[in-house]
Amino acid sequence: MTNGLVIPPQGGLDFASIGALVHRLDPGIVPFRKATHCQIHVSGGEFNVAANLADCFRMNTAIVTAMVDYPIGDLIAERVRAMGVRPFYKRFQHNGVNGPNMATVYSDRGFGARAPVVFYNRCNEAGALLEPGDFDWGDIFGGGIRWFHSGGIFASLSETTGELIIEGMKAARAAGAITSFDLNFREKLWAIWGGQQKAVQIVRRIVENVDVLIGNEEDLQKGLGIPGPEVAAKSWLDPSVFFGMIDQVVARHPNVKAVATTLREVHSTSRHSWSAVAWVDGRTYQAPTAELDVIDRVGGGDGFASGFIYGLLTGETAEQAVRLGWAHGALLTTFPGDTSMATVEQVRAFATGGSARIQR
């Protein structure tokens, strides 16, 4: 049993996150090798949560990140403004040839039996150049901060980004905020400069400063080095493996007061079974299972995280917070792009058993 989450009741910022902004090129259902055009989505595992909380859930949020002064940076900054997120940028000048750059993510949507494929161009990425000392936390948190967030994608970018997360987490806790971390283990990103062993070293140090963890059993194993139980789950929707690992997580990190994740069984790229679970202060909670017709699965986990955090920030019960996260993540898969196009009213309706009947 833990001492519980004590969330500041008010603050100039309800939520701030630190991470890298990216732009994702999306050719729809056409694979890149045959693509003739793309949509451009602005994204970032840490930014998505801030954007969803601002645009859908009408909260005051911020992103602490790198920005490059060139046309791609301008495009990304415009979307940050449109989503209502307050930026705190360290600015870099592009040399006109090779950077520093805003990272590019390439991701087709797949269809049916064909899975989506994700790959990156993160060469000379500005976000990876960020390091401790780059931001004035006293200025950022000066009006009050209720919740601070980061994730494993940003931690994986370079030797310095994990240290910057730790610096921000410590400053946020000193300011009274709840801290959260989405483990978001990405094998391709860690493999560039240290692999899983380096990931575990860095992520464990970050999690020493974290109140709320987001991540599934694979994230817990690969990101935190927590061995999984020998008994395999009956299905992807069976939370027993996840819950079976919580005791080890809390024994190693007694500061952690909540752990939550989505449960997704992929029948085809376009058809998923979807649920979510959480462990909060020693009790477990599980959302219902929904059958989803998926347009774009990217960002669903961030959609869950933002709805779950919104529930906790607004004083909902842990059970209702899980349902809000589950509902928002489900709705997010019905939109193109990585960030929310839902309204809080739609999320609450879905969370209480709403259906896809037409709204007149």
N, C-alpha and C positions, 0 to 999 in steps of 0.2 A: 504494500500500500504506500502511495506517495502522499506528499503534502498538498497536492492539487495545484491546478493552474490558477494563479492570481493575476488577472488581466487588468491593467490600468483602465479605469472607467472612461477616461477621456485623454485626448492629446491632439496636438496639431496634425499629426499623422496617425491614422489608424494602422497603417502598414507601410513598411519599406522593405525592399529587397535589393540585394547586390548580385549582379551577374552580367553576362555579356549579351548585348543585343545582336541579333542576326537577321538576315533576310532569307526567306525560304522560297526557292523557285519550284513551282508546282505545275507540271504539265498535265494535271488531271489523271485520267486513266491511261494515258499514253506513256510508255516507258521512255526515259530520256534519249535512248539511242535512236528513237524514231520521232522525237518531239519536234514540232515546228513553232510552238509558242508556249508561254508560261504565264501563270499568275504569280504575283509577288506578295508574299505574306511576311509581315514583320513579327518576330518571335524571339524566343529565349526562355529557357525553362524557368528562370527566376522572374523575368519580366512578365510572362504570361499570367502569373498569379496576381501581380500588382494590377495588370490591365483588366483582368476579369473582376477583381474586387472593386475597381473604380467604375468600369463601364456598366456591368450588370448589377453589382451590389451597392453602388453609389457611395463608396467609401473614399476617404482621403488617403491616397497612396502615392508612393514615390519609388523611383528606380535609381540606384547608384551604379554608375557604369561608365564605360568609355564611349566617346563619340569622335568620329573622324570628320573633319571639315572638307567634304567633297560630295558630289551629287548623291551617292548611295547613302551617306550619312544624313543628308538632307531628307531623303525619302523616308528613312527610318525615324528621324526626329519628328517628322510630320505625323506619322502614325502614333508615336508616343503621345503627342499633344492630342490627337483625335480621340484616343482612349481615355484621356483625362488623368494621365499619370504625370506627376511632377518629376522632372529629371534633375539629377545632380551629376553633371558630366565632368570627367577629366577629358579635355579636348586634345586631339592629335591632329597634326597637319599631314595631309597626303602629299607624297612627293611627285605625284603625277605618273609614276611608273610602277612601283611595287609596294606601295603602302606607306604607313600602316593601313590596314584594311578593316572594314566591317565584314565579319564572316558570312559566307554563303553556305546554306544548306540546300541540298537537292533531294527532293522526295516526290516520286510519283505516288499516286493513290492506290495502285493495284486495282484489281476487281475480281470478285468471285474467288476462283481457285488460285489466282495470281496475287502474291503478297506485295505490299509496298516495298520499295527499296530506298534506303536513306544513305547518302554519302555527303561528304563535306569538302569545302575549300576553306581552311582556316589558316592559310599561309599569312605570316606576318600580321596576325590579328591584334587589333588594338586592345581588346579585352584581356588578352593574355599578358600584355605589358603592364597591367595594373599591379600595384604593390602597396604594402603598408606605408602609411604616410601620405598617400595621394588624396585623401579626403578629410575634411574637417568635421568629425563626428559631432562635436559640440554644436556646430552650426546646423547640421542636418537634423539632429535630435533636439535642438534648442527649444522648439515649441511643444515638445512632448512626443513620445513615440510609444505606441501600444504593442506593436508586433513587428519583429524583424526576421527576415527569411533569406535563405540562400539554398544552394543545391550542389549536387555532385558534378553537374556539367561544368559549372564555373570552376569548381575546385580542380577539375582535371586539366585545365587549359595550360597551366605552367607551374613552375616552382613557387611563384609569388602569389598566385591567386588564393590558394588555401590559407596562406598566412594573412592575407587581407580579410578573408572571411572571419578568421579567428579574431582579428583586431576589431572588426565591426560587431561581432557577436558580444565581445566583452564590453564594448562601449554601449551597446543596446541594453545589455543586462544592467549595467551601471545606471542607465537612464530609467530602469524599471520595466523594460519591455519583456514580453514573452519572445523566445527565439525558436525558430523552426528550421529544419533542414530536410530537403528532399534528396534522398540518397542517389536517385537517378544514375545508377552505375552504367557507364558507357564504355564498353571494352575497347572500341576503336580509339577513343580519345586518350585513355590512360596508357594504351599500348605504345604510344609515340615516345613516352619519356619515363617509363618506370613500371608499367604494368600493374597487376593486382596487388603485389606486395607494397609498392609505393602508395597505391590508393588506400589500402588499409591503414598504413602509418599516418597518412594525412587526415583521412576521414575520422579516425578514432580521436585525434586531437581536436578536430572541429566539434565532434559530438559531445565532448566534455563540457561544452558551453551551450548545449541545446536542451530545450524543454520538450519539443514536439518533433518526432521523426515521421517522415513520410517514406514508405518504401515497402516492397514486397519481399518474400522470403529470399529471392535471388539477390536483391539489393543488400539484404542483411548479411547474406553469406559472402558476397564478393566485395561489398563496400566496407563492411565492419569486421569481416573475418569470423562471423558467428557460425559455428558448424550447424548444419541442418539436422533434424532428427532422422533416424533411420527409416521410420515408417513413412512411406510416400503418401501424398494426398490422393484421395479417391478421384478427384477431378480438379481442374483449375479453379472451380468455384468452392472447393472445400477449404475452409480457413484453418484446418487443424495444424498444418505444417507451420503456417504463420504464427498462430497462437502458441504453438509448441516452442517457438524460438524466443518469445517475449521474456521469459524468466532469465535467459542468458543475457539478453540485451540489457535488462534492468540491473542484473547483478554486476555487469561490467560498467554500466553507466547509470548509477542510481539517480542522477539528476533528471533523467528522461521520465516525463510524466504521462506522455501519450505517444502511441505509435499507430499509424493508420495506413491503409493501402486499398487499392482497387483490386477486384477479382474479375478476370476477364477470360472467358472461354471463346476462342476464335473458331467458329464453324466454317466461315469463309471470310475473305477480306470485307465483305459487305454485310455479314451477319454475325453478331457477337451476342453472347450472354454476358450480362454485366451486373456486378454487385460490388459491395465495399464493406470493409470491416475496420474496427478500431479497438484498441486497448487503451482505456483512459482511467487512470487512478485505480488500477487493479481490477477493473470490470471490462467485459468484452461486449461489443455491439456489432450487429450485422444488418446491413440494408437488405431490402428485398432483391430478387433477381429480375432484371428486365431483359427482354429480347430486343436488341437494337438493329435497325437497318442503318448501316454506317455509310456516310458520305466521305468523311475524312477523319481518321482515327487520331491524327497527330494533335496533341494538346489535351487529350481526354484525362490523363492523369493530373495535369495542372488544373484542369477544370474541377476535378474532385477536390484537390488540395484547397483551391480558393473557396469553394462552397463550404467545406469543412471548417476552414479558418473563419469564414464569415459567421457561421453558426456559433462558434466559440466566442468571437468578438462581440456578438450581439446578445450573449447570455442565454442562448438556447441550451437545452440538455445535450449531453454527449450523443445520445441516441438520435436526436433531431439534427445535430451537426453532421453526423455520418449520412443521414438521409439527404440533407441539403447538398452535401458534396457529391453523393451518388447521383442525385437528380441533375445537378449542373453538369457533371461529367458526361452523363447520358445525352443531355441536350447538345453539348458541345460537339459531339460526334456527328450531329445532323447538319452542321454548318461547314463550309469550306474555311480553311485557315486554322490558325493555332489558338486564337483568342475568341472570347465569347461574343455571340450575337443575341444571346437570350436576355430576357428581363428577369428581375428578381421575382416578379409576380408569376412568370412562367415556371421558374424553378420551384417556388413554394407550392404551386398547383401540382406539379409532377411529384414532388416529395410527399404530398398527402394523398397520392393515388390518382392524380390527374391522368387523362388519356389523350390520345391523338385526335379526338373528335374535333371537328371544325369549330372555331370560335367566331360567333357572329355578333 
